[in-house]
Amino acid sequence: MKKTSALAVLEFADIPAGVWAVDAILKKAPIAFVRAGTVTRGRYLVLFGGSTASTSESLQEALATCGGAIIDHTFLPDIHDALFDAVFGAKRKSNGGALLIIETETAASILRSVEAALKGTPVELVEVRLSDLGLAGKGMALLAGTLHDINDAADLAASGIRTGAPPRGFSHRIIAAPHDVVDRDITAATRFEDAPLLELDGEIA
């Protein structure tokens, strides 16, 4: 799909309000794309993008008219290319090194967190997931890089969670030297239903 300079995310607790907001967003300014639908925990997730001005204008319209139904929101006026691609399903293989695993309370907050990490360090984004099946409304991301960069990325990710409104829960772990199986296979399929059965050389009796 075509990339845009800005991306906005809205999470609604109320599905009718979410659909109503999409209509308001489309009528307010000439945005370039919108993607919307139900996610886990009965929430309604809306992503849209376009020029910085049009995306901001439409976001403000949604906040002003149905802010009471919004759980969380994020506006990224100059979204990192890797994050933009990951939002729409792109995944990368880890090239080794340390691994950072991040979990947040909402999809919007994982984007704030990862954006801060990517723009402040040379780490690579392996995957980001937004409130999909199995996450119960949460966001999750995997990043890889040198241990020094990953430590810095974790600090920036934690600070990124506090930007925007409102602050959301944040949990992370750093694996300094991932086991080969984790680096190669576990990070390649974080959804249980997609994960292969990995037969290892451990004891069976």
C-alpha positions as CSV (number, residue, x, y, z in Angstrom):
1,M,0.0,0.0,0.0
2,K,1.0,3.6,-0.4
3,K,3.0,5.1,2.5
4,T,1.9,8.3,4.2
5,S,3.8,10.8,6.3
6,A,1.4,10.5,9.2
7,L,-0.6,7.8,11.0
8,A,-3.3,8.0,13.6
9,V,-4.8,5.2,15.7
10,L,-8.0,5.3,17.8
11,E,-9.3,2.5,20.1
12,F,-12.9,2.5,21.0
13,A,-14.7,0.7,23.8
14,D,-18.0,1.3,21.9
15,I,-18.4,-0.2,18.5
16,P,-21.2,2.1,17.2
17,A,-19.1,5.1,18.3
18,G,-16.1,3.7,16.4
19,V,-18.1,3.4,13.2
20,W,-19.6,6.8,13.7
21,A,-16.1,8.2,14.2
22,V,-14.9,6.7,10.9
23,D,-17.6,8.5,9.1
24,A,-16.7,11.8,10.8
25,I,-13.0,11.2,10.0
26,L,-13.7,10.6,6.3
27,K,-15.9,13.7,6.1
28,K,-13.5,16.1,7.9
29,A,-10.4,16.0,5.7
30,P,-8.9,14.2,2.7
31,I,-7.1,11.3,4.3
32,A,-5.3,8.7,2.2
33,F,-6.5,5.5,3.8
34,V,-8.5,4.1,6.7
35,R,-8.6,0.6,8.2
36,A,-11.2,-0.2,10.9
37,G,-12.8,-3.1,12.6
38,T,-13.4,-5.1,15.8
39,V,-10.5,-6.5,17.7
40,T,-10.3,-8.5,20.9
41,R,-12.2,-7.5,24.1
42,G,-14.9,-6.1,22.0
43,R,-13.0,-3.0,21.0
44,Y,-13.1,-1.2,17.7
45,L,-9.7,-0.2,16.2
46,V,-9.3,2.5,13.6
47,L,-6.1,3.3,11.8
48,F,-5.9,6.1,9.2
49,G,-3.2,8.2,7.5
50,G,-2.4,10.9,5.0
51,S,-0.7,14.2,5.1
52,T,0.2,15.5,8.6
53,A,-2.4,18.3,8.3
54,S,-5.3,16.1,7.2
55,T,-4.6,13.3,9.6
56,S,-4.3,15.7,12.5
57,E,-7.5,17.5,11.5
58,S,-9.5,14.3,11.3
59,L,-8.1,13.0,14.5
60,Q,-9.1,16.1,16.4
61,E,-12.6,15.8,15.0
62,A,-12.9,12.2,16.3
63,L,-11.5,13.3,19.7
64,A,-13.9,16.2,20.0
65,T,-17.0,14.3,19.0
66,C,-16.6,10.9,20.6
67,G,-13.7,11.2,23.0
68,G,-15.8,9.6,25.8
69,A,-15.7,6.3,23.9
70,I,-12.0,6.4,23.1
71,I,-9.8,4.1,25.2
72,D,-6.5,5.4,23.8
73,H,-5.2,7.2,20.7
74,T,-1.9,8.0,19.0
75,F,-0.8,10.4,16.4
76,L,2.5,9.9,14.6
77,P,3.1,12.9,12.3
78,D,6.4,11.5,10.9
79,I,6.0,7.7,11.3
80,H,9.2,5.6,11.0
81,D,9.2,3.6,7.8
82,A,9.8,0.2,9.5
83,L,6.9,0.8,11.9
84,F,4.5,1.8,9.1
85,D,5.3,-1.5,7.3
86,A,5.0,-3.5,10.5
87,V,1.6,-2.1,11.3
88,F,0.3,-3.6,8.1
89,G,1.8,-7.0,8.6
90,A,5.5,-6.8,7.6
91,K,7.8,-9.0,9.7
92,R,11.6,-9.3,9.7
93,K,13.9,-12.0,10.8
94,S,16.1,-11.2,13.7
95,N,19.8,-10.8,12.7
96,G,21.0,-12.0,16.0
97,G,22.2,-10.0,19.0
98,A,20.0,-9.0,21.9
99,L,16.2,-9.1,21.9
100,L,13.7,-6.7,23.4
101,I,10.1,-7.9,24.0
102,I,7.6,-5.1,24.8
103,E,4.0,-5.4,25.9
104,T,1.5,-2.5,26.4
105,E,-2.1,-2.2,27.5
106,T,-3.3,-0.9,24.1
107,A,-2.5,-1.0,20.4
108,A,-2.1,2.8,20.4
109,S,0.5,2.8,23.2
110,I,2.7,0.1,21.6
111,L,3.0,2.3,18.6
112,R,4.1,5.3,20.7
113,S,6.6,3.1,22.5
114,V,8.1,1.5,19.4
115,E,8.3,4.8,17.5
116,A,10.4,6.3,20.3
117,A,12.7,3.3,20.3
118,L,13.2,3.2,16.6
119,K,13.8,6.9,16.2
120,G,16.3,7.0,19.0
121,T,18.4,3.9,18.3
122,P,19.5,1.8,15.3
123,V,17.6,-1.3,16.5
124,E,15.5,-3.4,14.1
125,L,11.8,-4.0,14.4
126,V,11.1,-7.7,14.1
127,E,7.3,-7.6,14.6
128,V,4.5,-5.5,16.0
129,R,1.0,-6.8,16.9
130,L,-2.1,-4.6,17.5
131,S,-4.8,-6.1,19.7
132,D,-5.2,-9.2,17.5
133,L,-6.5,-12.6,18.5
134,G,-4.8,-13.8,21.7
135,L,-3.7,-10.4,22.9
136,A,-6.8,-9.3,24.8
137,G,-6.5,-5.8,23.6
138,K,-2.8,-5.4,24.2
139,G,0.0,-4.4,21.9
140,M,3.2,-6.4,21.5
141,A,6.5,-5.8,19.7
142,L,9.9,-7.5,19.2
143,L,13.1,-5.5,18.5
144,A,16.6,-6.8,17.9
145,G,20.1,-5.2,18.0
146,T,23.3,-4.9,20.0
147,L,22.8,-5.2,23.8
148,H,23.8,-1.5,24.2
149,D,21.3,-0.3,21.6
150,I,18.6,-2.6,23.0
151,N,19.1,-1.2,26.5
152,D,18.8,2.3,25.1
153,A,15.7,1.2,23.1
154,A,14.0,-0.1,26.2
155,D,14.5,3.1,28.1
156,L,13.1,5.1,25.1
157,A,10.2,2.7,24.7
158,A,9.3,3.2,28.4
159,S,9.5,7.0,28.0
160,G,7.4,6.8,24.8
161,I,4.6,5.1,26.6
162,R,4.2,8.3,28.7
163,T,3.6,10.6,25.7
164,G,0.2,11.2,24.4
165,A,-2.9,10.6,26.5
166,P,-3.4,8.7,28.7
167,P,-0.3,6.8,29.9
168,R,-0.7,3.1,29.5
169,G,0.8,0.0,31.1
170,F,4.2,-1.1,30.0
171,S,6.1,-4.4,30.4
172,H,9.4,-5.5,28.8
173,R,12.2,-8.0,29.0
174,I,15.6,-8.0,27.4
175,I,17.3,-11.3,26.4
176,A,21.0,-10.4,26.0
177,A,22.0,-13.6,24.2
178,P,18.9,-15.5,22.9
179,H,19.0,-19.2,22.5
180,D,19.2,-20.2,18.9
181,V,15.7,-21.6,19.0
182,V,14.3,-18.4,20.4
183,D,16.1,-16.3,17.9
184,R,15.3,-18.4,14.9
185,D,11.9,-20.0,15.6
186,I,10.1,-18.4,18.6
187,T,10.4,-14.9,17.3
188,A,9.3,-16.0,13.8
189,A,5.8,-17.1,15.1
190,T,4.6,-15.3,18.2
191,R,1.0,-16.5,17.8
192,F,0.4,-19.9,19.3
193,E,-1.8,-21.1,16.5
194,D,1.0,-20.3,14.0
195,A,3.9,-21.7,16.1
196,P,5.4,-25.0,14.9
197,L,6.0,-27.9,17.3
198,L,9.8,-27.7,17.9
199,E,11.3,-31.2,18.6
200,L,14.5,-30.7,20.6
201,D,17.2,-33.0,22.0
202,G,16.0,-33.0,25.6
203,E,15.2,-36.0,27.8
204,I,12.0,-37.9,27.2
205,A,12.2,-40.4,30.0
